[in-house]
Amino acid sequence: MTKKKLEEKPLVCPECDGDAEPMMINVSGLGVTGWRCKCGYEMLSPGELEKAYLFLQAQKHEKVKISKRGNSYMITIPKAIADAIGIENLDMAEVYLKDRKTIIVGI
């Protein structure tokens, strides 16, 4: 008999005592592994909990200062965003104008 991974086993739902099946759970647009019961109760995989938390923290709106350096302008990336996407020291990023009020930064 082979042992299944934790993520492949159904869990008992703490709300209704039914079986919660493993599946991807949507946390504000981020897919994380977890379990969902027929009653609608959802549980995140322990390893995905921090990932979801960092993603939610990064979605909070923060004001950042725009600084001038030579002929260029700089903005800082809030720590919550850097933590959520896993950046520490990047050499390059791609920046472009989406419309008159939106700047896109790709890493």
Backbone hydrogen bonds, N-H to C=O, Kabsch-Sander energy under -0.5 kcal/mol:
donor,donor_aa,acceptor,acceptor_aa,energy
8,E,5,K,-1.4
9,K,5,K,-0.7
9,K,6,L,-1.1
11,L,20,A,-2.4
13,C,18,G,-3.2
17,D,13,C,-2.0
20,A,11,L,-3.9
21,E,19,D,-0.6
21,E,36,R,-2.3
23,M,34,G,-2.7
25,I,32,V,-3.8
27,V,25,I,-0.6
27,V,30,L,-3.0
28,S,26,N,-0.6
30,L,27,V,-1.7
31,G,29,G,-0.5
32,V,25,I,-2.6
32,V,30,L,-0.6
34,G,23,M,-2.0
35,W,43,M,-2.9
36,R,21,E,-2.4
37,C,41,Y,-2.6
38,K,19,D,-0.5
40,G,37,C,-1.8
43,M,35,W,-2.6
45,S,33,T,-2.7
48,E,45,S,-1.6
49,L,45,S,-1.0
49,L,46,P,-0.6
50,E,46,P,-0.6
52,A,48,E,-2.5
53,Y,49,L,-2.3
54,L,50,E,-2.8
55,F,51,K,-1.9
56,L,52,A,-2.4
57,Q,53,Y,-2.4
58,A,54,L,-2.0
59,Q,55,F,-0.8
59,Q,56,L,-0.7
60,K,57,Q,-1.3
67,S,65,K,-0.6
67,S,74,M,-2.6
69,R,72,S,-2.9
72,S,69,R,-2.0
74,M,67,S,-3.2
76,T,65,K,-0.6
81,I,78,P,-0.7
82,A,78,P,-2.1
83,D,79,K,-3.0
84,A,80,A,-2.0
85,I,81,I,-2.0
86,G,82,A,-0.8
87,I,82,A,-2.3
94,E,106,G,-3.0
96,Y,104,I,-2.2
98,K,96,Y,-0.6
98,K,102,T,-2.6
99,D,102,T,-1.1
102,T,99,D,-1.0
104,I,96,Y,-3.1
106,G,94,E,-3.5
